[in-house]
Amino acid sequence: DNALFDSEGADKYVYFVHSYHASDIPDEFIIGEADYGYRFTAAVQKDNVFGLQFHPEKSGDVGLSMLKRFGGHK
């Protein structure tokens, strides 16, 4: 439930280049997780700062939609 993601975000796929990921992130900052044999943090936010482990610019229509929402466009 975050403005960066659309309401159907749970079923979308995004592009990951490597297996590195953040750990020990306080739940209050986690806005997205992924599952690749185990669940891990894939997106975080604190105030107006976002961090994404994946590459929205390489994630087709899903990523383009995220980037548009990030820029304040629908």
PDB file of N, H, CA, C and O in Angstrom:
ATOM      1  N   ASP A   1       0.848  -1.177   0.000  1.00  0.00           N
ATOM      2  CA  ASP A   1       0.000   0.000   0.000  1.00  0.00           C
ATOM      3  C   ASP A   1       0.900   1.249   0.000  1.00  0.00           C
ATOM      4  O   ASP A   1       1.119   1.872   1.039  1.00  0.00           O
ATOM      5  N   ASN A   2       1.406   1.590  -1.170  1.00  0.00           N
ATOM      6  H   ASN A   2       1.228   1.084  -2.014  1.00  0.00           H
ATOM      7  CA  ASN A   2       2.312   2.731  -1.296  1.00  0.00           C
ATOM      8  C   ASN A   2       2.054   3.404  -2.635  1.00  0.00           C
ATOM      9  O   ASN A   2       1.758   2.729  -3.622  1.00  0.00           O
ATOM     10  N   ALA A   3       2.160   4.710  -2.679  1.00  0.00           N
ATOM     11  H   ALA A   3       2.400   5.258  -1.878  1.00  0.00           H
ATOM     12  CA  ALA A   3       1.875   5.456  -3.907  1.00  0.00           C
ATOM     13  C   ALA A   3       2.806   5.082  -5.057  1.00  0.00           C
ATOM     14  O   ALA A   3       2.459   5.293  -6.219  1.00  0.00           O
ATOM     15  N   LEU A   4       3.966   4.538  -4.759  1.00  0.00           N
ATOM     16  H   LEU A   4       4.248   4.366  -3.815  1.00  0.00           H
ATOM     17  CA  LEU A   4       4.906   4.147  -5.809  1.00  0.00           C
ATOM     18  C   LEU A   4       4.398   2.938  -6.597  1.00  0.00           C
ATOM     19  O   LEU A   4       4.690   2.794  -7.784  1.00  0.00           O
ATOM     20  N   PHE A   5       3.646   2.085  -5.934  1.00  0.00           N
ATOM     21  H   PHE A   5       3.409   2.202  -4.969  1.00  0.00           H
ATOM     22  CA  PHE A   5       3.140   0.859  -6.547  1.00  0.00           C
ATOM     23  C   PHE A   5       1.654   0.983  -6.839  1.00  0.00           C
ATOM     24  O   PHE A   5       0.927   1.652  -6.105  1.00  0.00           O
ATOM     25  N   ASP A   6       1.206   0.345  -7.899  1.00  0.00           N
ATOM     26  H   ASP A   6       1.797  -0.199  -8.495  1.00  0.00           H
ATOM     27  CA  ASP A   6      -0.234   0.339  -8.167  1.00  0.00           C
ATOM     28  C   ASP A   6      -0.900  -0.723  -7.302  1.00  0.00           C
ATOM     29  O   ASP A   6      -0.221  -1.502  -6.634  1.00  0.00           O
ATOM     30  N   SER A   7      -2.210  -0.751  -7.318  1.00  0.00           N
ATOM     31  H   SER A   7      -2.761  -0.118  -7.861  1.00  0.00           H
ATOM     32  CA  SER A   7      -2.955  -1.661  -6.442  1.00  0.00           C
ATOM     33  C   SER A   7      -2.770  -3.125  -6.837  1.00  0.00           C
ATOM     34  O   SER A   7      -3.120  -4.014  -6.061  1.00  0.00           O
ATOM     35  N   GLU A   8      -2.231  -3.393  -8.018  1.00  0.00           N
ATOM     36  H   GLU A   8      -1.947  -2.671  -8.649  1.00  0.00           H
ATOM     37  CA  GLU A   8      -2.021  -4.771  -8.461  1.00  0.00           C
ATOM     38  C   GLU A   8      -0.558  -5.180  -8.348  1.00  0.00           C
ATOM     39  O   GLU A   8      -0.152  -6.170  -8.956  1.00  0.00           O
ATOM     40  N   GLY A   9       0.239  -4.445  -7.589  1.00  0.00           N
ATOM     41  H   GLY A   9      -0.091  -3.640  -7.095  1.00  0.00           H
ATOM     42  CA  GLY A   9       1.674  -4.654  -7.508  1.00  0.00           C
ATOM     43  C   GLY A   9       2.113  -6.017  -7.016  1.00  0.00           C
ATOM     44  O   GLY A   9       3.215  -6.462  -7.338  1.00  0.00           O
ATOM     45  N   ALA A  10       1.276  -6.691  -6.241  1.00  0.00           N
ATOM     46  H   ALA A  10       0.381  -6.330  -5.979  1.00  0.00           H
ATOM     47  CA  ALA A  10       1.679  -7.974  -5.678  1.00  0.00           C
ATOM     48  C   ALA A  10       1.914  -9.038  -6.741  1.00  0.00           C
ATOM     49  O   ALA A  10       2.669  -9.982  -6.511  1.00  0.00           O
ATOM     50  N   ASP A  11       1.285  -8.901  -7.888  1.00  0.00           N
ATOM     51  H   ASP A  11       0.671  -8.133  -8.074  1.00  0.00           H
ATOM     52  CA  ASP A  11       1.412  -9.912  -8.935  1.00  0.00           C
ATOM     53  C   ASP A  11       2.343  -9.494 -10.066  1.00  0.00           C
ATOM     54  O   ASP A  11       2.369 -10.146 -11.109  1.00  0.00           O
ATOM     55  N   LYS A  12       3.097  -8.436  -9.883  1.00  0.00           N
ATOM     56  H   LYS A  12       3.076  -7.906  -9.036  1.00  0.00           H
ATOM     57  CA  LYS A  12       3.955  -7.905 -10.939  1.00  0.00           C
ATOM     58  C   LYS A  12       5.380  -8.415 -10.787  1.00  0.00           C
ATOM     59  O   LYS A  12       5.815  -8.785  -9.696  1.00  0.00           O
ATOM     60  N   TYR A  13       6.092  -8.426 -11.902  1.00  0.00           N
ATOM     61  H   TYR A  13       5.739  -8.126 -12.788  1.00  0.00           H
ATOM     62  CA  TYR A  13       7.489  -8.840 -11.909  1.00  0.00           C
ATOM     63  C   TYR A  13       8.362  -7.654 -12.278  1.00  0.00           C
ATOM     64  O   TYR A  13       8.004  -6.849 -13.136  1.00  0.00           O
ATOM     65  N   VAL A  14       9.510  -7.554 -11.623  1.00  0.00           N
ATOM     66  H   VAL A  14       9.801  -8.208 -10.925  1.00  0.00           H
ATOM     67  CA  VAL A  14      10.482  -6.507 -11.911  1.00  0.00           C
ATOM     68  C   VAL A  14      11.841  -7.160 -12.140  1.00  0.00           C
ATOM     69  O   VAL A  14      12.041  -8.333 -11.824  1.00  0.00           O
ATOM     70  N   TYR A  15      12.766  -6.389 -12.692  1.00  0.00           N
ATOM     71  H   TYR A  15      12.603  -5.436 -12.949  1.00  0.00           H
ATOM     72  CA  TYR A  15      14.065  -6.899 -13.105  1.00  0.00           C
ATOM     73  C   TYR A  15      15.121  -6.723 -12.018  1.00  0.00           C
ATOM     74  O   TYR A  15      15.403  -5.608 -11.579  1.00  0.00           O
ATOM     75  N   PHE A  16      15.697  -7.845 -11.595  1.00  0.00           N
ATOM     76  H   PHE A  16      15.468  -8.750 -11.952  1.00  0.00           H
ATOM     77  CA  PHE A  16      16.803  -7.855 -10.640  1.00  0.00           C
ATOM     78  C   PHE A  16      18.065  -8.283 -11.382  1.00  0.00           C
ATOM     79  O   PHE A  16      18.029  -9.233 -12.165  1.00  0.00           O
ATOM     80  N   VAL A  17      19.175  -7.596 -11.146  1.00  0.00           N
ATOM     81  H   VAL A  17      19.204  -6.825 -10.511  1.00  0.00           H
ATOM     82  CA  VAL A  17      20.434  -7.930 -11.802  1.00  0.00           C
ATOM     83  C   VAL A  17      21.259  -8.888 -10.957  1.00  0.00           C
ATOM     84  O   VAL A  17      21.975  -9.725 -11.507  1.00  0.00           O
ATOM     85  N   HIS A  18      21.178  -8.790  -9.654  1.00  0.00           N
ATOM     86  H   HIS A  18      20.596  -8.111  -9.207  1.00  0.00           H
ATOM     87  CA  HIS A  18      22.028  -9.585  -8.775  1.00  0.00           C
ATOM     88  C   HIS A  18      21.237 -10.018  -7.548  1.00  0.00           C
ATOM     89  O   HIS A  18      20.067  -9.667  -7.397  1.00  0.00           O
ATOM     90  N   SER A  19      21.871 -10.767  -6.693  1.00  0.00           N
ATOM     91  H   SER A  19      22.821 -11.052  -6.816  1.00  0.00           H
ATOM     92  CA  SER A  19      21.170 -11.307  -5.525  1.00  0.00           C
ATOM     93  C   SER A  19      21.426 -10.521  -4.244  1.00  0.00           C
ATOM     94  O   SER A  19      20.982 -10.937  -3.174  1.00  0.00           O
ATOM     95  N   TYR A  20      22.128  -9.399  -4.327  1.00  0.00           N
ATOM     96  H   TYR A  20      22.489  -9.061  -5.196  1.00  0.00           H
ATOM     97  CA  TYR A  20      22.350  -8.591  -3.128  1.00  0.00           C
ATOM     98  C   TYR A  20      21.035  -7.982  -2.662  1.00  0.00           C
ATOM     99  O   TYR A  20      20.188  -7.621  -3.479  1.00  0.00           O
ATOM    100  N   HIS A  21      20.865  -7.871  -1.368  1.00  0.00           N
ATOM    101  H   HIS A  21      21.553  -8.164  -0.704  1.00  0.00           H
ATOM    102  CA  HIS A  21      19.673  -7.223  -0.848  1.00  0.00           C
ATOM    103  C   HIS A  21      19.951  -6.721   0.557  1.00  0.00           C
ATOM    104  O   HIS A  21      20.856  -7.200   1.240  1.00  0.00           O
ATOM    105  N   ALA A  22      19.161  -5.755   0.971  1.00  0.00           N
ATOM    106  H   ALA A  22      18.426  -5.366   0.416  1.00  0.00           H
ATOM    107  CA  ALA A  22      19.298  -5.192   2.312  1.00  0.00           C
ATOM    108  C   ALA A  22      18.712  -6.151   3.339  1.00  0.00           C
ATOM    109  O   ALA A  22      17.768  -6.890   3.054  1.00  0.00           O
ATOM    110  N   SER A  23      19.281  -6.127   4.524  1.00  0.00           N
ATOM    111  H   SER A  23      20.047  -5.527   4.755  1.00  0.00           H
ATOM    112  CA  SER A  23      18.736  -6.952   5.605  1.00  0.00           C
ATOM    113  C   SER A  23      18.643  -6.097   6.872  1.00  0.00           C
ATOM    114  O   SER A  23      19.203  -5.003   6.943  1.00  0.00           O
ATOM    115  N   ASP A  24      17.942  -6.609   7.843  1.00  0.00           N
ATOM    116  H   ASP A  24      17.487  -7.498   7.785  1.00  0.00           H
ATOM    117  CA  ASP A  24      17.766  -5.914   9.122  1.00  0.00           C
ATOM    118  C   ASP A  24      17.171  -4.515   8.961  1.00  0.00           C
ATOM    119  O   ASP A  24      17.597  -3.569   9.623  1.00  0.00           O
ATOM    120  N   ILE A  25      16.188  -4.397   8.078  1.00  0.00           N
ATOM    121  H   ILE A  25      15.842  -5.166   7.540  1.00  0.00           H
ATOM    122  CA  ILE A  25      15.496  -3.129   7.845  1.00  0.00           C
ATOM    123  C   ILE A  25      14.285  -3.064   8.781  1.00  0.00           C
ATOM    124  O   ILE A  25      13.502  -4.013   8.819  1.00  0.00           O
ATOM    125  N   PRO A  26      14.111  -1.994   9.521  1.00  0.00           N
ATOM    126  CA  PRO A  26      12.906  -1.866  10.356  1.00  0.00           C
ATOM    127  C   PRO A  26      11.644  -1.932   9.490  1.00  0.00           C
ATOM    128  O   PRO A  26      11.583  -1.326   8.420  1.00  0.00           O
ATOM    129  N   ASP A  27      10.658  -2.660   9.954  1.00  0.00           N
ATOM    130  H   ASP A  27      10.707  -3.152  10.823  1.00  0.00           H
ATOM    131  CA  ASP A  27       9.415  -2.865   9.201  1.00  0.00           C
ATOM    132  C   ASP A  27       8.777  -1.558   8.747  1.00  0.00           C
ATOM    133  O   ASP A  27       8.166  -1.516   7.680  1.00  0.00           O
ATOM    134  N   GLU A  28       8.904  -0.499   9.528  1.00  0.00           N
ATOM    135  H   GLU A  28       9.401  -0.534  10.395  1.00  0.00           H
ATOM    136  CA  GLU A  28       8.251   0.765   9.199  1.00  0.00           C
ATOM    137  C   GLU A  28       8.759   1.374   7.894  1.00  0.00           C
ATOM    138  O   GLU A  28       8.094   2.237   7.320  1.00  0.00           O
ATOM    139  N   PHE A  29       9.924   0.942   7.417  1.00  0.00           N
ATOM    140  H   PHE A  29      10.465   0.241   7.884  1.00  0.00           H
ATOM    141  CA  PHE A  29      10.497   1.497   6.190  1.00  0.00           C
ATOM    142  C   PHE A  29      10.295   0.590   4.975  1.00  0.00           C
ATOM    143  O   PHE A  29      10.524   1.022   3.846  1.00  0.00           O
ATOM    144  N   ILE A  30       9.878  -0.636   5.181  1.00  0.00           N
ATOM    145  H   ILE A  30       9.692  -0.988   6.098  1.00  0.00           H
ATOM    146  CA  ILE A  30       9.723  -1.599   4.079  1.00  0.00           C
ATOM    147  C   ILE A  30       8.422  -1.329   3.344  1.00  0.00           C
ATOM    148  O   ILE A  30       7.344  -1.336   3.938  1.00  0.00           O
ATOM    149  N   ILE A  31       8.538  -1.090   2.032  1.00  0.00           N
ATOM    150  H   ILE A  31       9.414  -1.085   1.549  1.00  0.00           H
ATOM    151  CA  ILE A  31       7.334  -0.878   1.215  1.00  0.00           C
ATOM    152  C   ILE A  31       7.175  -1.966   0.163  1.00  0.00           C
ATOM    153  O   ILE A  31       6.154  -2.017  -0.522  1.00  0.00           O
ATOM    154  N   GLY A  32       8.177  -2.843   0.025  1.00  0.00           N
ATOM    155  H   GLY A  32       9.007  -2.801   0.581  1.00  0.00           H
ATOM    156  CA  GLY A  32       8.073  -3.921  -0.945  1.00  0.00           C
ATOM    157  C   GLY A  32       9.011  -5.059  -0.620  1.00  0.00           C
ATOM    158  O   GLY A  32      10.142  -4.853  -0.181  1.00  0.00           O
ATOM    159  N   GLU A  33       8.519  -6.267  -0.844  1.00  0.00           N
ATOM    160  H   GLU A  33       7.600  -6.435  -1.201  1.00  0.00           H
ATOM    161  CA  GLU A  33       9.324  -7.460  -0.652  1.00  0.00           C
ATOM    162  C   GLU A  33       9.241  -8.314  -1.904  1.00  0.00           C
ATOM    163  O   GLU A  33       8.327  -8.170  -2.716  1.00  0.00           O
ATOM    164  N   ALA A  34      10.202  -9.196  -2.043  1.00  0.00           N
ATOM    165  H   ALA A  34      10.945  -9.313  -1.384  1.00  0.00           H
ATOM    166  CA  ALA A  34      10.211 -10.140  -3.151  1.00  0.00           C
ATOM    167  C   ALA A  34      10.427 -11.534  -2.589  1.00  0.00           C
ATOM    168  O   ALA A  34      10.882 -11.698  -1.457  1.00  0.00           O
ATOM    169  N   ASP A  35      10.097 -12.529  -3.388  1.00  0.00           N
ATOM    170  H   ASP A  35       9.727 -12.396  -4.307  1.00  0.00           H
ATOM    171  CA  ASP A  35      10.298 -13.918  -2.993  1.00  0.00           C
ATOM    172  C   ASP A  35      11.074 -14.618  -4.098  1.00  0.00           C
ATOM    173  O   ASP A  35      10.623 -14.701  -5.240  1.00  0.00           O
ATOM    174  N   TYR A  36      12.228 -15.110  -3.742  1.00  0.00           N
ATOM    175  H   TYR A  36      12.595 -15.042  -2.814  1.00  0.00           H
ATOM    176  CA  TYR A  36      13.057 -15.874  -4.681  1.00  0.00           C
ATOM    177  C   TYR A  36      13.613 -17.068  -3.920  1.00  0.00           C
ATOM    178  O   TYR A  36      14.824 -17.233  -3.780  1.00  0.00           O
ATOM    179  N   GLY A  37      12.690 -17.897  -3.432  1.00  0.00           N
ATOM    180  H   GLY A  37      11.705 -17.762  -3.546  1.00  0.00           H
ATOM    181  CA  GLY A  37      13.043 -19.014  -2.576  1.00  0.00           C
ATOM    182  C   GLY A  37      13.014 -18.622  -1.110  1.00  0.00           C
ATOM    183  O   GLY A  37      12.964 -19.490  -0.238  1.00  0.00           O
ATOM    184  N   TYR A  38      13.046 -17.337  -0.829  1.00  0.00           N
ATOM    185  H   TYR A  38      13.087 -16.632  -1.538  1.00  0.00           H
ATOM    186  CA  TYR A  38      12.895 -16.769   0.504  1.00  0.00           C
ATOM    187  C   TYR A  38      12.465 -15.320   0.321  1.00  0.00           C
ATOM    188  O   TYR A  38      12.720 -14.725  -0.726  1.00  0.00           O
ATOM    189  N   ARG A  39      11.817 -14.750   1.328  1.00  0.00           N
ATOM    190  H   ARG A  39      11.611 -15.234   2.178  1.00  0.00           H
ATOM    191  CA  ARG A  39      11.355 -13.358   1.244  1.00  0.00           C
ATOM    192  C   ARG A  39      12.486 -12.420   1.638  1.00  0.00           C
ATOM    193  O   ARG A  39      13.239 -12.689   2.575  1.00  0.00           O
ATOM    194  N   PHE A  40      12.592 -11.315   0.907  1.00  0.00           N
ATOM    195  H   PHE A  40      11.981 -11.096   0.147  1.00  0.00           H
ATOM    196  CA  PHE A  40      13.601 -10.313   1.235  1.00  0.00           C
ATOM    197  C   PHE A  40      13.089  -8.930   0.883  1.00  0.00           C
ATOM    198  O   PHE A  40      12.176  -8.781   0.071  1.00  0.00           O
ATOM    199  N   THR A  41      13.683  -7.921   1.501  1.00  0.00           N
ATOM    200  H   THR A  41      14.424  -8.042   2.161  1.00  0.00           H
ATOM    201  CA  THR A  41      13.300  -6.533   1.270  1.00  0.00           C
ATOM    202  C   THR A  41      13.748  -6.111  -0.118  1.00  0.00           C
ATOM    203  O   THR A  41      14.909  -6.291  -0.484  1.00  0.00           O
ATOM    204  N   ALA A  42      12.815  -5.542  -0.899  1.00  0.00           N
ATOM    205  H   ALA A  42      11.872  -5.396  -0.601  1.00  0.00           H
ATOM    206  CA  ALA A  42      13.128  -5.096  -2.254  1.00  0.00           C
ATOM    207  C   ALA A  42      12.889  -3.603  -2.448  1.00  0.00           C
ATOM    208  O   ALA A  42      13.356  -3.026  -3.430  1.00  0.00           O
ATOM    209  N   ALA A  43      12.157  -2.964  -1.512  1.00  0.00           N
ATOM    210  H   ALA A  43      11.777  -3.433  -0.714  1.00  0.00           H
ATOM    211  CA  ALA A  43      11.877  -1.526  -1.627  1.00  0.00           C
ATOM    212  C   ALA A  43      11.677  -0.937  -0.239  1.00  0.00           C
ATOM    213  O   ALA A  43      11.015  -1.522   0.618  1.00  0.00           O
ATOM    214  N   VAL A  44      12.260   0.223  -0.044  1.00  0.00           N
ATOM    215  H   VAL A  44      12.797   0.699  -0.740  1.00  0.00           H
ATOM    216  CA  VAL A  44      12.140   0.919   1.236  1.00  0.00           C
ATOM    217  C   VAL A  44      11.808   2.386   0.995  1.00  0.00           C
ATOM    218  O   VAL A  44      12.040   2.927  -0.086  1.00  0.00           O
ATOM    219  N   GLN A  45      11.259   3.011   2.028  1.00  0.00           N
ATOM    220  H   GLN A  45      11.071   2.571   2.906  1.00  0.00           H
ATOM    221  CA  GLN A  45      10.978   4.437   1.962  1.00  0.00           C
ATOM    222  C   GLN A  45      11.071   5.027   3.357  1.00  0.00           C
ATOM    223  O   GLN A  45      10.589   4.444   4.329  1.00  0.00           O
ATOM    224  N   LYS A  46      11.693   6.185   3.441  1.00  0.00           N
ATOM    225  H   LYS A  46      12.085   6.659   2.652  1.00  0.00           H
ATOM    226  CA  LYS A  46      11.662   7.003   4.657  1.00  0.00           C
ATOM    227  C   LYS A  46      11.432   8.429   4.196  1.00  0.00           C
ATOM    228  O   LYS A  46      12.259   9.007   3.491  1.00  0.00           O
ATOM    229  N   ASP A  47      10.308   8.987   4.597  1.00  0.00           N
ATOM    230  H   ASP A  47       9.636   8.517   5.170  1.00  0.00           H
ATOM    231  CA  ASP A  47       9.911  10.324   4.168  1.00  0.00           C
ATOM    232  C   ASP A  47       9.861  10.359   2.644  1.00  0.00           C
ATOM    233  O   ASP A  47       9.127   9.579   2.037  1.00  0.00           O
ATOM    234  N   ASN A  48      10.629  11.249   2.013  1.00  0.00           N
ATOM    235  H   ASN A  48      11.226  11.883   2.505  1.00  0.00           H
ATOM    236  CA  ASN A  48      10.579  11.336   0.547  1.00  0.00           C
ATOM    237  C   ASN A  48      11.780  10.652  -0.123  1.00  0.00           C
ATOM    238  O   ASN A  48      12.101  10.946  -1.274  1.00  0.00           O
ATOM    239  N   VAL A  49      12.438   9.741   0.600  1.00  0.00           N
ATOM    240  H   VAL A  49      12.177   9.502   1.535  1.00  0.00           H
ATOM    241  CA  VAL A  49      13.576   9.004   0.045  1.00  0.00           C
ATOM    242  C   VAL A  49      13.168   7.551  -0.168  1.00  0.00           C
ATOM    243  O   VAL A  49      12.697   6.886   0.755  1.00  0.00           O
ATOM    244  N   PHE A  50      13.354   7.066  -1.397  1.00  0.00           N
ATOM    245  H   PHE A  50      13.736   7.606  -2.146  1.00  0.00           H
ATOM    246  CA  PHE A  50      13.024   5.688  -1.764  1.00  0.00           C
ATOM    247  C   PHE A  50      14.301   4.925  -2.086  1.00  0.00           C
ATOM    248  O   PHE A  50      15.276   5.505  -2.564  1.00  0.00           O
ATOM    249  N   GLY A  51      14.293   3.641  -1.826  1.00  0.00           N
ATOM    250  H   GLY A  51      13.501   3.169  -1.437  1.00  0.00           H
ATOM    251  CA  GLY A  51      15.376   2.759  -2.241  1.00  0.00           C
ATOM    252  C   GLY A  51      14.790   1.508  -2.845  1.00  0.00           C
ATOM    253  O   GLY A  51      13.947   0.855  -2.230  1.00  0.00           O
ATOM    254  N   LEU A  52      15.225   1.164  -4.044  1.00  0.00           N
ATOM    255  H   LEU A  52      15.909   1.694  -4.544  1.00  0.00           H
ATOM    256  CA  LEU A  52      14.728  -0.023  -4.737  1.00  0.00           C
ATOM    257  C   LEU A  52      15.910  -0.930  -5.053  1.00  0.00           C
ATOM    258  O   LEU A  52      16.917  -0.473  -5.594  1.00  0.00           O
ATOM    259  N   GLN A  53      15.795  -2.194  -4.724  1.00  0.00           N
ATOM    260  H   GLN A  53      14.977  -2.566  -4.284  1.00  0.00           H
ATOM    261  CA  GLN A  53      16.867  -3.133  -5.019  1.00  0.00           C
ATOM    262  C   GLN A  53      16.819  -3.540  -6.487  1.00  0.00           C
ATOM    263  O   GLN A  53      17.843  -3.909  -7.062  1.00  0.00           O
ATOM    264  N   PHE A  54      15.665  -3.478  -7.081  1.00  0.00           N
ATOM    265  H   PHE A  54      14.833  -3.178  -6.614  1.00  0.00           H
ATOM    266  CA  PHE A  54      15.471  -3.860  -8.480  1.00  0.00           C
ATOM    267  C   PHE A  54      15.631  -2.640  -9.383  1.00  0.00           C
ATOM    268  O   PHE A  54      15.844  -1.526  -8.904  1.00  0.00           O
ATOM    269  N   HIS A  55      15.527  -2.858 -10.674  1.00  0.00           N
ATOM    270  H   HIS A  55      15.354  -3.763 -11.063  1.00  0.00           H
ATOM    271  CA  HIS A  55      15.719  -1.804 -11.672  1.00  0.00           C
ATOM    272  C   HIS A  55      14.398  -1.478 -12.364  1.00  0.00           C
ATOM    273  O   HIS A  55      14.007  -2.184 -13.294  1.00  0.00           O
ATOM    274  N   PRO A  56      13.700  -0.420 -11.930  1.00  0.00           N
ATOM    275  CA  PRO A  56      12.442  -0.083 -12.602  1.00  0.00           C
ATOM    276  C   PRO A  56      12.662   0.316 -14.058  1.00  0.00           C
ATOM    277  O   PRO A  56      11.795   0.069 -14.897  1.00  0.00           O
ATOM    278  N   GLU A  57      13.793   0.921 -14.371  1.00  0.00           N
ATOM    279  H   GLU A  57      14.497   1.122 -13.690  1.00  0.00           H
ATOM    280  CA  GLU A  57      14.066   1.358 -15.745  1.00  0.00           C
ATOM    281  C   GLU A  57      14.243   0.186 -16.704  1.00  0.00           C
ATOM    282  O   GLU A  57      14.215   0.378 -17.919  1.00  0.00           O
ATOM    283  N   LYS A  58      14.423  -1.022 -16.179  1.00  0.00           N
ATOM    284  H   LYS A  58      14.445  -1.178 -15.191  1.00  0.00           H
ATOM    285  CA  LYS A  58      14.563  -2.221 -17.010  1.00  0.00           C
ATOM    286  C   LYS A  58      13.401  -3.190 -16.804  1.00  0.00           C
ATOM    287  O   LYS A  58      13.481  -4.355 -17.193  1.00  0.00           O
ATOM    288  N   SER A  59      12.323  -2.703 -16.190  1.00  0.00           N
ATOM    289  H   SER A  59      12.258  -1.756 -15.874  1.00  0.00           H
ATOM    290  CA  SER A  59      11.206  -3.573 -15.809  1.00  0.00           C
ATOM    291  C   SER A  59       9.963  -3.368 -16.663  1.00  0.00           C
ATOM    292  O   SER A  59       8.848  -3.580 -16.188  1.00  0.00           O
ATOM    293  N   GLY A  60      10.136  -2.963 -17.905  1.00  0.00           N
ATOM    294  H   GLY A  60      11.042  -2.791 -18.292  1.00  0.00           H
ATOM    295  CA  GLY A  60       9.031  -2.842 -18.840  1.00  0.00           C
ATOM    296  C   GLY A  60       7.943  -1.895 -18.386  1.00  0.00           C
ATOM    297  O   GLY A  60       8.219  -0.869 -17.763  1.00  0.00           O
ATOM    298  N   ASP A  61       6.699  -2.242 -18.702  1.00  0.00           N
ATOM    299  H   ASP A  61       6.475  -3.075 -19.208  1.00  0.00           H
ATOM    300  CA  ASP A  61       5.552  -1.391 -18.375  1.00  0.00           C
ATOM    301  C   ASP A  61       5.375  -1.210 -16.868  1.00  0.00           C
ATOM    302  O   ASP A  61       4.960  -0.146 -16.409  1.00  0.00           O
ATOM    303  N   VAL A  62       5.692  -2.252 -16.103  1.00  0.00           N
ATOM    304  H   VAL A  62       6.030  -3.116 -16.476  1.00  0.00           H
ATOM    305  CA  VAL A  62       5.576  -2.169 -14.641  1.00  0.00           C
ATOM    306  C   VAL A  62       6.513  -1.083 -14.114  1.00  0.00           C
ATOM    307  O   VAL A  62       6.102  -0.235 -13.323  1.00  0.00           O
ATOM    308  N   GLY A  63       7.763  -1.113 -14.549  1.00  0.00           N
ATOM    309  H   GLY A  63       8.097  -1.802 -15.192  1.00  0.00           H
ATOM    310  CA  GLY A  63       8.736  -0.123 -14.109  1.00  0.00           C
ATOM    311  C   GLY A  63       8.414   1.276 -14.595  1.00  0.00           C
ATOM    312  O   GLY A  63       8.586   2.248 -13.860  1.00  0.00           O
ATOM    313  N   LEU A  64       7.949   1.381 -15.830  1.00  0.00           N
ATOM    314  H   LEU A  64       7.810   0.592 -16.427  1.00  0.00           H
ATOM    315  CA  LEU A  64       7.579   2.688 -16.365  1.00  0.00           C
ATOM    316  C   LEU A  64       6.450   3.306 -15.545  1.00  0.00           C
ATOM    317  O   LEU A  64       6.471   4.503 -15.261  1.00  0.00           O
ATOM    318  N   SER A  65       5.476   2.501 -15.167  1.00  0.00           N
ATOM    319  H   SER A  65       5.459   1.528 -15.398  1.00  0.00           H
ATOM    320  CA  SER A  65       4.377   2.994 -14.323  1.00  0.00           C
ATOM    321  C   SER A  65       4.904   3.488 -12.991  1.00  0.00           C
ATOM    322  O   SER A  65       4.472   4.534 -12.506  1.00  0.00           O
ATOM    323  N   MET A  66       5.845   2.744 -12.382  1.00  0.00           N
ATOM    324  H   MET A  66       6.196   1.894 -12.776  1.00  0.00           H
ATOM    325  CA  MET A  66       6.443   3.182 -11.111  1.00  0.00           C
ATOM    326  C   MET A  66       7.155   4.493 -11.262  1.00  0.00           C
ATOM    327  O   MET A  66       6.991   5.386 -10.431  1.00  0.00           O
ATOM    328  N   LEU A  67       7.952   4.634 -12.314  1.00  0.00           N
ATOM    329  H   LEU A  67       8.086   3.909 -12.990  1.00  0.00           H
ATOM    330  CA  LEU A  67       8.704   5.869 -12.525  1.00  0.00           C
ATOM    331  C   LEU A  67       7.774   7.047 -12.750  1.00  0.00           C
ATOM    332  O   LEU A  67       8.055   8.151 -12.283  1.00  0.00           O
ATOM    333  N   LYS A  68       6.670   6.833 -13.459  1.00  0.00           N
ATOM    334  H   LYS A  68       6.442   5.937 -13.838  1.00  0.00           H
ATOM    335  CA  LYS A  68       5.686   7.900 -13.659  1.00  0.00           C
ATOM    336  C   LYS A  68       5.063   8.331 -12.335  1.00  0.00           C
ATOM    337  O   LYS A  68       4.902   9.524 -12.077  1.00  0.00           O
ATOM    338  N   ARG A  69       4.714   7.360 -11.501  1.00  0.00           N
ATOM    339  H   ARG A  69       4.845   6.391 -11.710  1.00  0.00           H
ATOM    340  CA  ARG A  69       4.138   7.690 -10.193  1.00  0.00           C
ATOM    341  C   ARG A  69       5.171   8.394  -9.316  1.00  0.00           C
ATOM    342  O   ARG A  69       4.830   9.320  -8.579  1.00  0.00           O
ATOM    343  N   PHE A  70       6.417   7.966  -9.389  1.00  0.00           N
ATOM    344  H   PHE A  70       6.694   7.215  -9.987  1.00  0.00           H
ATOM    345  CA  PHE A  70       7.488   8.606  -8.622  1.00  0.00           C
ATOM    346  C   PHE A  70       7.623  10.073  -9.037  1.00  0.00           C
ATOM    347  O   PHE A  70       7.870  10.941  -8.199  1.00  0.00           O
ATOM    348  N   GLY A  71       7.462  10.339 -10.312  1.00  0.00           N
ATOM    349  H   GLY A  71       7.261   9.634 -10.993  1.00  0.00           H
ATOM    350  CA  GLY A  71       7.557  11.701 -10.820  1.00  0.00           C
ATOM    351  C   GLY A  71       6.278  12.507 -10.649  1.00  0.00           C
ATOM    352  O   GLY A  71       6.228  13.673 -11.041  1.00  0.00           O
ATOM    353  N   GLY A  72       5.236  11.901 -10.064  1.00  0.00           N
ATOM    354  H   GLY A  72       5.276  10.954  -9.745  1.00  0.00           H
ATOM    355  CA  GLY A  72       4.000  12.613  -9.814  1.00  0.00           C
ATOM    356  C   GLY A  72       2.999  12.558 -10.957  1.00  0.00           C
ATOM    357  O   GLY A  72       2.043  13.334 -10.986  1.00  0.00           O
ATOM    358  N   HIS A  73       3.215  11.637 -11.909  1.00  0.00           N
ATOM    359  H   HIS A  73       3.992  11.007 -11.886  1.00  0.00           H
ATOM    360  CA  HIS A  73       2.292  11.491 -13.048  1.00  0.00           C
ATOM    361  C   HIS A  73       1.489  10.224 -12.866  1.00  0.00           C
ATOM    362  O   HIS A  73       1.930   9.299 -12.183  1.00  0.00           O
ATOM    363  N   LYS A  74       0.325  10.173 -13.464  1.00  0.00           N
ATOM    364  H   LYS A  74      -0.033  10.925 -14.019  1.00  0.00           H
ATOM    365  CA  LYS A  74      -0.543   8.978 -13.378  1.00  0.00           C
ATOM    366  C   LYS A  74      -0.284   8.027 -14.506  1.00  0.00           C
ATOM    367  O   LYS A  74      -0.922   6.977 -14.587  1.00  0.00           O
TER     368      LYS A  74
END
